[in-house]
Amino acid sequence: MGLTDSDIDAIWLTLKLAFTVTLILMVIGTPIAIWLARTKSWLRGPINALVALPLVLPPTVLGFYLLIAMGPNGPVGQLTEKLGLGLLPFTFWGLVIASLFYSLPFVVQPIQNAVEAIGKKPLEAAATLNSSPLDTFFHVVIPLAKPGFISAAILGFAHTVGEFGIVLMIGGNIPMETKVASIQIYDHVEALEYSGAHRLSAVMLGFSFIALLLLYSFQKRGLASKFRIGG
Amino acid sequence: MKLTLPFYGIFLLIAFGLQSCDFVSTQREASSATKKMAQTSPMRARVAVASNFINPMKELIAAFEKQTSYQIVVSYSASGKLYAQIINGAPFHVFLSADQAKPSAIVENNIGTNSNRFTYAIGQLVLWSANSQLIDNSPKVLEQLNFRKIALANPKFAPYGQAAVDVLEKLDLMAKSKPKWVMGESISQAFQFTASGNADLGFISFSQKPNHGSYWAIPESLYTPIKQDVILLDNGKENIAAVAFFEYLKSNEAKNIIQSHHYKVARKAN
């Protein structure tokens, strides 16, 4: 009845990937989100659109471009070769980079919405009290937008766990390196091992439900009820 | 900085995407035939085909449709996926698998019979590289492990992947080569990994091999023959177009076409 060793490996790798990606995205997504929430620049529209692109693009488009760009004839591939890093497709870090693109909107948009919901007033009040921008960020923005940050982390994590199409295209199915849980399920199905597919699928279903349950319970308790994804 | 970075990235991707159109054109194109509305008409047969057989299939359909008034609506995919669709009620009439296991399983599921089944092609495996210097029509490159990544179809379910594993086992290179494996979900994806240069070389179907690059025509003694069976599904027994196409595959004309794509065929009915 239990999961096989390679199922466990796949789950472990999936968690490692999702954790790494979420951590990096929280660091690079936060300044982008705050900038998008506050700016009046004409670039707001284009950057918003770029960030949201992975929501509407088929993963095959992203996977295809990444495979070409990171390949030996692609600009990214030539750069990584020059830096002595080798080629990124079929490696864990290749998947990390692909997932950064793929999960970006799921991290940026909740933070952006939460920061927009705070409005100008608390920040202006902080400024009149001589608070530095960094102080304001840590003592005003983070506490007030906390549910947004939590939503962002949960969604970024869960969405990376659910990634399939891009990994299929650039992963190469290497155990402990690129063979994540969704690929393992696909393998089970292709090999007509339907009971193995059922077991791992049930784990994924349970995980996704719990992640979303957490998300919605945080949102209920949070200040702003306006967090939405996709706009 | 943080503004220009995403922009730059996307432009790079798009610019490069346009540049590499020649790669795009080697990708399999979805058959326009599948887009025709597949209504059930006895004049029109729905055929599911393993992805390694795309090139000969296109030619077979063209020749068949020229001499009959029937139409073939074709779907290409990995055999495992097609099989799963068929046993779950997909409305195909004929199934050209990449192996014998799936047609056998179809018989066990009582949606086809052994009397309506035969080997239409025997696949041949080659080791190919897009780099014209890498392979000198011998296994030397494998023995010297003179590469970073080697692509093969997933041996767990793809017959061409199993054949590749047979070869590596015969050469006693399994353990040494395994860290360098990248596995495609089908032989087509193994080819795509190799053609894009992301894998230095790969085990592919002879019928897919482009004229450029370098290759090793692997002796058949090194792997179990890749017998590919076709089965007329019970669903298609009443469809005259399906029956006609199934019979056409046994004709000498069809066998010549299949052979011209580097498959072997049995000249006597088996």
Interface residues (C-beta under 8 A of the other chain):
Chain A: I28 P31 I32 W35 L43 P46 I47 L50 V51 L53 F64 Y65 L66 L67 I68 A69 M70 G71 P72 N73 G74 P75 V76 G86 L87 P89 F90 L168 G172 N173 I174 Y186 D187 V189 E190 A191 L192
Chain B: K2 L3 P6 F7 I10 L12 L13 F16 G17 S20 F23 A78 G80 K81 Y83 A84 A105 R148 K149 A151 N154 K156 F157 A158 W181 V182 M183 G184 E185 F193 S196 G197 N198 A199
